[in-house]
């Protein structure tokens, strides 16, 4: 639950790549649930890409173009995971400040 002046960092960006935030105290609301689902997909994609990267790096016959594409995909996934971590870290910190 967020305080009135606290906002949740959403797992997507708005126009011009700017961060999007949600201001609500309803964790079960539509946008909150949508954000939770998007975060789950992003984390799952990152895990799949990590597995692919491990396999590709172990393959001595991997083509440079394939490795480059994988690198681009990993970069995007890492950005998503960092945004999820920042959002969840903020939510955890906000929850801890209420447990005094």
C-alpha positions as CSV (number, residue, x, y, z in Angstrom):
1,X,0.0,0.0,0.0
2,X,1.4,3.4,-0.9
3,X,1.0,6.5,1.2
4,X,-0.9,9.4,-0.4
5,X,2.4,11.0,-1.6
6,X,4.1,7.8,-2.6
7,X,4.0,6.5,-6.1
8,X,4.8,3.1,-7.7
9,X,7.3,3.0,-10.5
10,X,5.5,1.1,-13.3
11,X,7.3,-1.5,-15.4
12,X,7.0,0.5,-18.6
13,X,7.9,3.9,-19.9
14,X,5.8,6.7,-21.2
15,X,6.4,9.1,-24.1
16,X,10.0,9.9,-24.8
17,X,11.1,7.0,-22.5
18,X,10.1,8.8,-19.3
19,X,9.2,6.7,-16.3
20,X,5.5,6.1,-15.5
21,X,4.2,6.1,-11.9
22,X,1.0,5.0,-10.3
23,X,-0.5,6.8,-7.3
24,X,-3.0,4.6,-5.5
25,X,-3.6,2.8,-2.2
26,X,-5.4,0.0,-4.0
27,X,-2.9,-2.8,-4.6
28,X,-5.6,-4.9,-6.2
29,X,-6.6,-2.3,-8.7
30,X,-6.5,-2.9,-12.4
31,X,-3.3,-1.0,-13.1
32,X,-1.5,-2.5,-10.1
33,X,-2.5,-6.0,-11.2
34,X,-1.4,-5.2,-14.8
35,X,1.9,-3.9,-13.6
36,X,2.4,-7.1,-11.5
37,X,1.7,-9.2,-14.6
38,X,4.0,-7.2,-16.8
39,X,6.8,-7.5,-14.2
40,X,6.3,-11.2,-14.1
41,X,6.6,-11.5,-17.9
42,X,9.7,-9.2,-17.9
43,X,11.4,-11.3,-15.2
44,X,10.5,-14.6,-17.0
45,X,11.9,-13.2,-20.3
46,X,15.1,-12.2,-18.6
47,X,15.5,-15.7,-17.1
48,X,15.0,-17.3,-20.6
49,X,17.5,-14.9,-22.1
50,X,20.0,-15.7,-19.4
51,X,19.7,-19.4,-20.2
52,X,20.1,-18.7,-24.0
53,X,23.2,-16.5,-23.3
54,X,24.8,-19.3,-21.2
55,X,24.2,-21.8,-24.1
56,X,25.3,-19.4,-26.8
57,X,28.5,-18.4,-25.0
58,X,29.4,-22.1,-24.5
59,X,28.9,-22.7,-28.3
60,X,32.2,-22.1,-30.1
61,X,30.3,-22.0,-33.4
62,X,27.9,-19.2,-32.4
63,X,27.8,-16.5,-35.1
64,X,28.7,-12.9,-34.2
65,X,25.4,-11.6,-35.5
66,X,23.5,-14.1,-33.2
67,X,25.6,-13.0,-30.2
68,X,25.0,-9.3,-31.0
69,X,21.2,-9.8,-31.2
70,X,21.3,-11.7,-27.9
71,X,23.4,-8.9,-26.4
72,X,20.7,-6.4,-27.5
73,X,17.9,-8.5,-26.0
74,X,19.9,-9.0,-22.8
75,X,20.4,-5.2,-22.5
76,X,16.6,-4.6,-22.9
77,X,15.9,-7.3,-20.3
78,X,18.4,-5.9,-17.9
79,X,16.8,-2.5,-18.1
80,X,13.4,-4.1,-17.4
81,X,14.8,-6.1,-14.4
82,X,16.4,-3.0,-13.0
83,X,13.2,-1.1,-13.2
84,X,11.3,-3.9,-11.5
85,X,14.0,-4.0,-8.8
86,X,13.8,-0.3,-8.2
87,X,10.0,-0.4,-8.0
88,X,10.0,-3.4,-5.6
89,X,12.8,-1.9,-3.5
90,X,10.8,1.3,-3.1
91,X,7.7,-0.7,-2.2
92,X,9.7,-2.7,0.4
93,X,11.3,0.4,1.9
94,X,7.8,2.1,2.1
95,X,6.4,-1.0,3.8
96,X,9.3,-1.1,6.3
97,X,8.8,2.5,7.3
98,X,5.2,1.6,8.3
99,X,6.2,-1.3,10.6
100,X,7.7,0.9,13.3
